[in-house]
């Protein structure tokens, strides 16, 4: 079944574009809606609080949604590159489902962290920050709708995360599908601007949401995605968080 679905999706360039446009829209809206409901419940029942930050600017949510739709368009166009890579034999996909799946998902999780960190560091160079990454940083206080709110060049850069693994190894199809899902879930948690573990210090592994809110507030530092380790290694943690 999975092989048949992949076969149809990547049979032609227009199949790939349409299928991925639907796939990323479904992910974006379903995970965002689920996040809103869960966070509201946690605020009401668990006393979840927001990170002290800036206030939303006028029209922020609608602008984030428009920019997210543009990013989804870019991701869908990148699907044509994947389709051509599979057709030309540059990429290989395995349709087996065995215990290696969990290890492959773990490998892709860590690769996602590495790819995001160095892509993010590139986006914070002077030129890229001034002309590209500033679009994302217009959201001084991030929201659940900020997850894909990028300049189209940033969307393309972040969308290359799956290319390098496919060039190196025939990952299982389910592992490949897990990458955008876990990436968006982590992205949602990082941008929701809630402090889920207020009892911990900012450098604690569980404080990723707080760290990314501080990144938006300060406009620099805390370049990692979920894990704090690369920020510690390269000394890019935000020191002053007040």
N, C-alpha and C positions, 0 to 999 in steps of 0.2 A: 504493500500500500504506500509506504513512505517513498519507495523508489519510484513508483508510478507518479506520485504527486510531484516529486522533484523533476522527474522526466518531463512532465507537462509544463511545469513552471519555466524550466530552462530550455525548452524546446526551441522557442523563438525569442527574439529580443522584446517583442511587444508583450508576449506572455509574461516574461520576467518583470517588465516594468509594471504592468497592471497588477500582477500578483503581489509584488512587493509594496506597491502603493496601498493596496488593501490591507496587507499584513501589518505595515508600520502604522497605518491609521487605526487599525483595530487595537494594536498594542498601546498606542498613545492614549486613546480615549478610554479604553477599558481599565488600564492600570491607573490612569489619572483619576477616573471616577471612583475606583475602589479605594485609592489613597484618600480622597476627600472624605468618603464615608467613614473609613477607619480612623482618620485623624479627628474627625468631629466626635466620634464615639469616645476616643481616648481623652479628648479635652473635657467632655462631659462626665465621664466615668472615672478617669484616672488622673485628672488634673494636669494633663499635658500642657506645657506652656511654650509660647513662641520664644525664639532667640531675640533679645533686644537688638533692634536693627533700625533701618530707615523705614519710612512709610511708603506704601505703593504710590506711584505717580499716576496721574489721570490717564485712563485708557491703557494701563499696563497689561492687564489680563488679555484684552482683545489683541493688543500688539504682539504679545508673546505667542498667542495662538496662531496669528498670521505668519509669524516668523517660523514657528514650528511646522506649519504646513509647507512652507518653502523648503525647510530642511528635509521633510519627508519626501518631497519631490526629488531632491538631490539624492537621497538614499535609494529611491526607486530607479533613478537613472543609473546609479552605480550598479544596480542589478544587471544592467545590460553588459557591463564589463565582466561581471561574474559569469553571465551566460556565455559570453564569447570565450572566456577562459576555460570553461568546462567543455565547450565545443571544440576548441583548439587543443585540448589536452594539457593545458597549463595547470589546471586545478583538478584534483581528484577528491571524490566524496565516497565514503564507505556507508553502506546501508545495513551493516551488521548492527545488532543491538546486544551487547554483552557487558560484562563487568568493567571493561575498559572505558565505558561511557563515563562513569563517575570521575575517573582519572583525567579524561580528556576535558570534561567540564571544568575541573579544577585548574588544569593547564591554561585553558582559555580565560578563566577568571583572572589568573595572575598576569597573563599576557595583556588583558584588558587594562589592568592597573598600570603596567609598564607603558603601554601605548598611550594611554590617556595622560600620564604624567609628562612624558616627553613632548607630546603634542601640545599639551597645556603650557609647558615651559616655552615652546616655540611661539605660541599665541601671545605670550607675555613679553616677547621682545618688543622693542620700541615701535617698529613699523607695524607689526601685526596687531599690537594692542591699539594703536592709533586708528587703523583703518579697518580691521577685521573683528577682533575680539571685543571691541567696544560695544558692538551690538548686543552681545550677551550680557555685558556688564552694565547696560542701561538699567537692568533690574538690580538696583542696590539692595532691595529686599527680595530675594528669590521667592517664587511660588511653585506650586505643583505644575503650573503650565510653562515654567521656564526650561523644562528639561531639554527640549529641542529648539529653543529660541536662539538661533545662531545666524550669523552671516553665512551665505551659501558656501564660501570658501572654507569656513570652519566646519560646516556640515560635511563637506567632501573630505576634509582631513580626518575627522573623527570616524567617518564611514569607512575608511580604509582599514579599520581594525581587523577585519576578517580576511583581508587579502593575503597577508604574510603567512598566517597559519595554513591557508589553502595551498600556497606555493610549496610549503615544506613537508606536509604530511596529509594523508587522506583521513581527515577527522570524520567521525560518524555523523550522520545527518542530524540526529537529535542533539549532539553536542554543538553543532553549528547553530541550530535553532535556539539553543539555550543562551547563546551569547547576547543577542539583542534583548532577550527577555530579562536576563539578570542585569544587563547594563542599564536598561530603562528603570527597573525597580530601584537599583542603587542610586541612579540619577534622581529619581523622584524623592527618595529619602534624603538625598543631599540638598535638594532645592526646596523642600517643604518648609524650611525655616522653623522647625520645632526642635527643641532640645530634649531628646528621648532619655538621656542619661545625665541629668543635671548634677547627680552626685559625684560624677567622675571628673578628673582633671582633663583639660582640653586635648592633651596628647594621648589619652586613652583610646584604644582601638574602637570603642563603641561611640565615640564622640564625633563621628564623621559628619553628621548633619550639622552640628555646631561649627566644626572647622570650616565647612564650605560656606556656611552663612557668614562667618568672619572673613572668608575670602572675598565674598561679594561686598561686604561692608568696607574692607580695607582696600580692595582692588588689587591685592597682591598677596603672595605667600599662600601656603596651604594648597599646593598645586596637585596633590594626590587626589584620587577618586574616592576610595573608601579607606584604604590602609594608610597609616601615617608614616610608614617606614621609609619610603623614598624621600619624603620631605625631611626626615631626620638625617638620612645619608647625605643629601645634597644641601642641607642647611637652608631649606626654604619654608620652614614652619613660621607662622606669624608669631612673633614674640610678644608684642603688646596687644592683648585681646580686650582691653577695657573699652 
